[in-house]
Structures are given as C-alpha cells and as structure tokens.
Amino acid sequence: MKLFRLLPTLLFILFGCATFAQVKVTGTIVDAENTPIVGATILLENSENNFGKLTNRSGQFEIDAPSGNYNLEVRYLGFQSYKKSIEIGDDSTFDVGTIQLEAGTEQLQTVEVVGRVRKDYNSDYSFSATKIAIKNKELPQSVATVTKELIDDRLAFQLPDAVKTVSSVSATGLYNHYNIRGITQADDGQMLNGMRTRQYYFLQPITSHLERVEVIKGPSSVTFSSADPGGTVNMVTKKPLTEKRNSVSLTTGSFGTLRATADFTGPLNESKTLLYRFNAAFQEADSFRDVVNNNAILITPSLSYIPNDKTSLNVEMIYNNAEGNLDRGQPIFGAINGEFDLNSTPITRNVGASNDHYKTKELIFMANFSQKFTEDFGFNAQFMKQTWDEDLAEHRVDGTAVDIDGNVIPTLARMRYDKRQQFWETDNFSAYFNYDIKKNNITNKLLVGYDATRWERKIGAGFLRARRYLTVDGGQANYDPTNPGNFQQMVVDGVTMPVPAVPHFNLENPFNGARNTNSYNLAELTIPANLNTSNGIYIQNQFKIGKLSALVNLRYEWFTDIFDYKNDEEEFKTSAFVPRLGVTYEITDDISAYTTYLEGFQPHTNTVSLSPTAEGFFWAASPSRFDPLESSLIEVGAKGEFLNGKIFANFAIFNVTQKNILLGDTYDLDNLTTRGEQRSRGFEADISGYILPNLQLTASYSYTDATIEEDAIAEFIGARIGGAPKHNANFWGRYDFNSISFLKGIGVGLGAQYVDERFTWYNPTYDTNRVLLPEYTIFDAAVYYKPSYINMQLSLKVNNLFNDTYWLGGLNPSRLGPGAPRNILLNATYTF
C-alpha cells in the first residue's frame, strides 16, 4: 500500500471541501490586561447553523457564516463565558470588535471525560499525579507536560520525539525507554491515563491520539504502585469535546515515510450530553538503518456521556497493530587496545536479515465513571483491560566471535536467532471516594481509594532459538577454550574457530539479505506462564489554609507473583507502605514554593526485561523472592504562572536514592543479593508559553550528578550511572509573522537539543564493557504556511539541520542507538 500515490487526490479533496460563505465574522478576545487569549472557543449558533472556532496566537478569530441572527458565545477556562445576540447583515465582513473576558471560577473536572480546550504549549493541570484534578502550581512535585500543540508543531509522531523537550529526560537508545533524573527506567510497560499497561519497550508509541504527555518526576508509587525512581511518563488520550472539531493530516518525508491521521470530535445530540471522538493513524516508514521499518495502524474511538453536572462516563478503545523490525542497534568492532571506535562501523549498520520481523497487536478498553452524590461528596471509578500479542523473528548480536584459542576476532560478531511468540493480558481497576470541606479560607480535600492490577503472561508462550557454538554431539554451548575438542571446528581465511550455531556477521563485509533459518539447529524453549497481582489501599488529604497547602498520602500495597502459573507454581508475596508529604506556599499570586518527600517501590518481577541482573529470571524463577526495589525523593522547588497563565515556569532541586538493586551473576540465581544502590542529585528548570502574542516557546535545562554507590562490578562504584548525561538542555520556539502583511500566514520554528556525554547502560556481570558516548547538539527547523482562504496548514520540518553524527544512547558496544542524519518531513493538515 503506497499512500504517496494518493496524496494529490487527497489534497484535491481537502481543498475542495472548503466553502466560501457570504460573510466573514471576525473579532479579538483579550483578558482584563488586554493580553490576547489564545485558544478561546468561539461558538456561533442559530436554529439552522452551528459554527465553532478557536482564537489564534493573536487572540483573533474568523468564521465564515451566512447572514442571519445568531447567538455568539466565547468560552475559556478560568474566565466567565461571554454571550451576545448578533445580527449579521449581507456585507462581506462583520467585526464584533474586541471582547474582554472577565476572570471566572470555572472548576476543573473531577475525572477527565471531556477534552482539553486550550490550544498552546501549556497544560495547567494534571489528573494523574494525585488521582484527581489539581492545578500544577498547587502540586508539590515537578510535572512537565508536552501538549498536542507542541507535538504537532514539532511533527513528533512518536513518543521519544515528544518528550525530548522535557528537562532531565534523555533517550537511552532506539526504543521507548528513558533515563529520567539520572535513573534509567527498569519497569516494564507504560502509563496510559494514569493506569499501567504491559508491553515491551521496543517499538515507539504513536502520538496522534494523545492530548498530552506528562512526565511526573520522582517515584510515584503512591499513585501508580510500582514506579521508577526517576519519573513516570504518562500518556493522556484525547477526549471528546462539546464543540465540533475535525482534522485530517497527511505527511511524507525521508526514509520512505508516509503517514495519515484523522481526528473527529463533537456532540452527538443537541443537548450535548453525548459526545464522541474518533482518532485514526497510519504509518508506513523505513529507516536510515539497514533493513529496518516501522509500519503501524492506530484506531481510537471514544464516547462521553454527561447527562448532568453530577454524572459523567467516558469509554474508549485503542487498537494498535504494529509491524516492523526489532532494531537491536549498531554493533561496533571489539575493543582494540582497550578502546572502542564508534566509527568502526557506519551508523546504518544493522545485523538483521530482510526476512526478520517484529509484529505486535494491542487492544485496550478503558472506562471512567464519576458520580457526585452532593456538592462535596463523590465517587470515581476507572477500569482498563489490555491484550498484547508479540510475534518476533530476529537475528541479533550474541557477543564477540573467538578463534579456537579463545582470542576475540574483532571484525566478526557472534550471532543468535530467536523466533518468539507471547500473549499478555492486563487488567486495572481503580476506585475512590472524595469528600471536600470548604470554610472561609480553609479547604480540605479527602480521598480514600483502592487500586488493583492483574498481569498474566499466558500459557503457550515460547520460542525457537539458536545461539552460541555447536558441540560435537549437536548441542549448543558457550565456547570453552580449555576444551576445544568438545566443539565442532572450521577454518576461515586460515583461522581455526569453533562453529557457531548461527553464522557470524562480518562487520567488514555485511550481508542483510534473507537467511535460511531452516539450516539452524533450533532449540525449543518454553516461556513459563506468569501471574502477578497488585492491590493497594490509600488515603490522600490535600488541605489549604490561606496561602499554605499540604498534600499527605499513605498507601499500603501488597503484591503476589506466581511463576510457572497453572503448572509447577512458585508463589511469592511482598508488601510495602508508601508515604508522600508535600507542602506548597503561595509567595505571590503568580509564584509558589514547594517541598516534598516521596517513597517508591518496584517488585523485581516488573524489571525482568530492563534490569541487567534480573534477566536470568525470565526463564528460571521469580525474582519476587527478593525484597523489592526501594526509592526515595527529596525535592525543593518553585513554580510560576505569568501573563495570566500564558507562561509557565518550574524550578526544582532533587535528591533521588534507589536501593535493593540486584547484584551478582544473573545466571547464578542462588548467589544474587539486593545490596545495589544508586543516587542522583541535581536541579532542573522548565519554561513554556507565549513570550509574545505570536512567539511561543518551550525551554529546559537540567544538571544531574548520578552515581553508582554499590555494585558487584568494583570499578563501577562511584562512577556515573549508565545512560545519565550530566547536562541536558532543550529549546523549541515558533514565531508567526502576523504584523507583516506580505508574510502573514507564514511561521518559522527552531529547536535545539544538547545532551552531555554518557555511558551505555546495560552491564550485567558477564559483560562489563561500557562505551562513553560523546556529547551532541542537534538543531531542527520548520516553516509553516496557513493560506488565508482555507483552514489548512502546510509544514516543512528539517530534523538534524546540520547533519551531525551522534548517538542517542546504547545498551552495550554491540547495541548502540545512533541518531538519524538530516531528514525532512512535509505535512498538510486541514481542519473543518
């Protein structure tokens, strides 16, 4: 299927959809200080027509409508609604003038069932950090938000591209995996609308159905149960809106990239009690990497039912079918004189074969229900079910090749072949009662709730594998140079070497064509079924007296893991109390200071895929026999909102500690200990918003001192944590030429990212080699054009403007994650 051939036809249809009405209704929306309000909702309605628009970056709007009598309504969060009846004559234009909105007391939703209205780089609230809606400036914890507007301006179609603008967040390679505040993620799965999903981290999620991405800094176990110490990435999906908004987007670009997205939303009845949203996305894309592609289809329908101001219900489904290759990264030659040469192979180098594949299918159902019994007392419940299937066939590096004497041959990579299938099922349930007390200048919000999660790796999972070297009796084993007679032997270019189970990959003379896997001596391996359940009860109290507010939480969590489920079961249980204490003080109306203390925990079962020492448990036993990972955070910071919420700023100083890290030989399970410890200290700053009515930007900087305090590898103690850069800075800005007539409709975007040097991060005891990856600074640029006669934007973006060679991160010397060379994206988005 080639979308490119359809682009001219589709673009013709989009332009053809434009209608030219008799009257152009215009106006400008400002606040009490005459500052333009961006993203205010403009509704123009009568018995025959219904029009909706949002104000642009200058606070202006234009609506094409037939002449007649209309009701005009202007809405924006935090302001009183403006309503007026107007009569539009037969003139070509009708200007309602400048409308000044007065500050209001509009309340946030208790749970998120209706979509976010504003259209800028800021989101001033979070639902996930405390289970209920809370203004970010009142939250005693750092939360960075990437809105869909920033995602769209940067054409960030996949999640790692979206979060790269956030302070203290850096990619560790080519996957959906990050180092946050100096701590590399270890927890499987990802957060979606505040609930945990379970899937591998290899393929990068599509962002077209996301309203925003939140990075909640620090260990958030008090909210999310098992959580990484550095922070949690939470994806928030788009919810239905009360006004009609539709858009279609087409993108093409370098590396055979073809994309299409659609987003439709609005009411389904006149009373606007039943709302819908439908998102869909398609991608067909290759890569600058050899034999790598990433194709996907995403379909996400959503319904919200809001019969009154006390009851609300939202249901949504996500279907995600992805097919591509599992890119294990760039291998480089073995160390020569103790040094690795990053340029010993090109960044395009991949050891995969053209007949390899990686297919995943995911289906998620989510429901949110809210009921207010009184103005002060309510109940909320949320449920999620997820199924995830994996089908993998891959060639990958298994280590260095050796000759018959055990000497490393640096130009050859030892290979392995896996053909794997798995079937996972996840259920989440969350329910709580909330009770609010308001008296004079004292408010108290009490919440009591229960969470439950169930994850099952189902019976039937397994794979065929060929790896290591062939023994004389036809088996497979690690090569032992003291017993060469036990292994089959061959001579290549005069060098005698043991026969590998999978032919070596020649880094000097690569071959990426189809490989005959039928000739491999494949071993049949079963992946044991697994069941783990987690239950938590918690109490949360947010109270405010004057300018001082506090957030207090206590959670009790109990976790059960059953290894080899429904067969030779091994059951392990663990439990933990998890506290949070935070205090916020409003220094002025715009600036608040806060401090917080958080604790977190992670059962080792949740880290099997990402913890170097836990990988041996995947086949043999449950790591839940060990005490869970424990973490703590001390954070002090300040937050500010300026220009009536146009600009947001956050500054934080943090100290994160992680203990009970598994140490020892991952394949000698009886001798493992939980004495590993890591510590990360630093500070970070984020700022985003409209500096000028036509200039919007986001910028961040972080300094992180992340060190290994205790490790089984002696030379690592006191060294920097793998994947953690000391300095990280990001910038993105968009400027629209509104005041220069011949440039009106044109905008420009410019971005930069600096990441300091950092080590590769995956180092089990059997592979202690670390590569120091160099620092890099990458620039991106974009040009936007909005024709005045149609609701369309054309975008041209150039990534890696100066075509620098750099590495995002890497697991080890055979699995480096190079960044893409210069590439171009062309996008057309039509709204109606």
URRATA-V901235 format. One record per backbone hydrogen bond with DSSP energy under -1.0 kcal/mol. NH is the residue of the N-H (numbers start at 1). CO is the residue of the C=O. If there is no record, write none. Layout:
BEGIN
nh | co
NH | CO
NH | CO
END
This chain:
BEGIN
nh | co
6 | 3
7 | 4
10 | 6
11 | 7
12 | 8
13 | 9
14 | 10
15 | 11
16 | 12
17 | 13
18 | 15
23 | 65
24 | 92
25 | 63
26 | 94
27 | 61
28 | 97
29 | 59
30 | 99
31 | 35
34 | 31
37 | 29
39 | 55
41 | 75
42 | 53
43 | 73
44 | 51
45 | 71
46 | 49
51 | 44
53 | 42
55 | 40
56 | 60
59 | 56
61 | 27
63 | 25
65 | 23
68 | 88
70 | 86
71 | 45
72 | 84
73 | 43
74 | 82
75 | 41
79 | 76
80 | 102
82 | 74
84 | 72
86 | 70
88 | 68
94 | 24
96 | 26
99 | 28
101 | 30
104 | 78
113 | 111
115 | 240
126 | 134
134 | 126
136 | 124
138 | 135
139 | 136
141 | 139
144 | 215
146 | 213
148 | 211
151 | 147
152 | 148
153 | 149
154 | 150
155 | 152
156 | 151
157 | 155
159 | 205
162 | 158
163 | 159
166 | 163
169 | 166
170 | 179
172 | 177
176 | 201
177 | 175
179 | 170
180 | 183
181 | 168
183 | 180
185 | 178
188 | 606
189 | 199
191 | 233
192 | 195
193 | 235
195 | 192
197 | 190
207 | 157
210 | 207
211 | 236
212 | 236
213 | 146
214 | 234
215 | 144
216 | 232
217 | 142
218 | 230
223 | 220
224 | 220
225 | 221
227 | 601
232 | 216
234 | 214
235 | 191
236 | 212
238 | 209
245 | 265
247 | 263
248 | 830
249 | 261
250 | 828
251 | 259
252 | 826
253 | 257
254 | 824
258 | 284
259 | 251
260 | 282
261 | 249
262 | 280
263 | 247
264 | 278
265 | 245
266 | 276
268 | 274
272 | 269
275 | 304
276 | 266
277 | 302
278 | 264
279 | 300
280 | 262
281 | 298
282 | 260
283 | 296
284 | 258
286 | 255
290 | 348
292 | 289
294 | 285
295 | 323
296 | 283
297 | 321
298 | 281
299 | 319
300 | 279
302 | 277
303 | 315
304 | 275
305 | 313
306 | 273
312 | 370
313 | 305
314 | 368
315 | 303
316 | 366
317 | 301
318 | 364
319 | 299
320 | 362
321 | 297
322 | 360
323 | 295
324 | 358
325 | 293
327 | 325
330 | 816
332 | 813
334 | 410
336 | 339
339 | 336
344 | 341
349 | 346
356 | 353
357 | 393
358 | 324
359 | 391
360 | 322
361 | 389
362 | 320
363 | 387
364 | 318
365 | 385
366 | 316
367 | 383
368 | 314
369 | 381
370 | 312
371 | 379
372 | 310
373 | 377
374 | 377
378 | 434
379 | 371
380 | 432
381 | 369
382 | 430
383 | 367
384 | 428
385 | 365
386 | 426
387 | 363
388 | 424
389 | 361
390 | 422
391 | 359
392 | 420
393 | 357
394 | 418
396 | 416
398 | 414
401 | 412
403 | 407
404 | 496
406 | 403
409 | 401
412 | 409
413 | 505
414 | 399
416 | 396
417 | 466
418 | 394
419 | 464
420 | 392
421 | 462
422 | 390
424 | 388
425 | 456
426 | 386
427 | 454
428 | 384
429 | 452
430 | 382
431 | 450
432 | 380
433 | 448
434 | 378
435 | 446
436 | 376
437 | 444
439 | 442
442 | 439
443 | 544
444 | 437
445 | 542
446 | 435
447 | 540
448 | 433
449 | 538
450 | 431
451 | 536
452 | 429
453 | 534
454 | 427
455 | 532
456 | 425
457 | 530
458 | 423
461 | 458
462 | 421
463 | 525
464 | 419
465 | 523
466 | 417
469 | 477
470 | 499
471 | 475
472 | 486
474 | 471
477 | 469
483 | 480
486 | 483
487 | 484
488 | 470
490 | 497
492 | 495
495 | 492
497 | 490
499 | 488
501 | 468
505 | 413
507 | 411
517 | 515
519 | 516
520 | 517
522 | 520
523 | 465
525 | 463
527 | 461
530 | 457
531 | 562
532 | 455
533 | 560
534 | 453
535 | 558
536 | 451
537 | 556
538 | 449
539 | 554
540 | 447
541 | 552
542 | 445
543 | 550
544 | 443
545 | 548
546 | 441
548 | 545
549 | 584
550 | 543
551 | 582
552 | 541
553 | 580
554 | 539
555 | 578
556 | 537
557 | 576
558 | 535
559 | 574
560 | 533
561 | 572
562 | 531
563 | 570
564 | 529
565 | 529
567 | 564
569 | 567
570 | 563
572 | 561
574 | 559
576 | 557
578 | 555
580 | 553
581 | 597
582 | 551
583 | 595
584 | 549
585 | 593
586 | 547
587 | 585
587 | 591
588 | 591
592 | 639
593 | 585
594 | 637
595 | 583
596 | 635
597 | 581
598 | 633
599 | 579
600 | 631
602 | 629
606 | 603
607 | 604
611 | 607
614 | 611
617 | 614
618 | 615
620 | 616
625 | 622
626 | 623
629 | 602
630 | 659
631 | 600
632 | 657
633 | 598
634 | 655
635 | 596
636 | 653
637 | 594
638 | 651
639 | 592
640 | 649
641 | 590
642 | 647
647 | 642
648 | 688
649 | 640
650 | 686
651 | 638
652 | 684
653 | 636
654 | 682
655 | 634
656 | 680
657 | 632
658 | 678
659 | 630
661 | 676
663 | 673
668 | 665
671 | 668
672 | 669
673 | 663
676 | 661
677 | 710
678 | 658
679 | 707
680 | 656
681 | 705
682 | 654
683 | 703
684 | 652
685 | 701
686 | 650
687 | 699
688 | 648
689 | 697
690 | 646
691 | 695
692 | 695
695 | 692
696 | 734
697 | 689
698 | 732
699 | 687
700 | 730
701 | 685
702 | 728
703 | 683
704 | 726
705 | 681
707 | 679
708 | 719
709 | 677
710 | 677
716 | 713
717 | 714
718 | 708
719 | 716
721 | 706
723 | 759
724 | 721
728 | 702
729 | 754
730 | 700
731 | 752
732 | 698
733 | 750
734 | 696
735 | 748
736 | 694
737 | 746
738 | 736
743 | 740
744 | 741
746 | 743
747 | 784
748 | 735
749 | 782
750 | 733
751 | 780
752 | 731
753 | 778
754 | 729
755 | 776
756 | 727
758 | 773
760 | 771
761 | 810
762 | 811
767 | 764
773 | 758
776 | 755
778 | 753
780 | 751
781 | 798
782 | 749
783 | 796
784 | 747
785 | 794
786 | 745
792 | 790
793 | 829
794 | 785
795 | 827
796 | 783
797 | 825
798 | 781
799 | 823
801 | 779
803 | 800
808 | 817
809 | 817
811 | 815
815 | 812
816 | 330
817 | 809
819 | 806
823 | 799
825 | 797
826 | 252
827 | 795
828 | 250
829 | 793
830 | 248
831 | 791
832 | 246
END
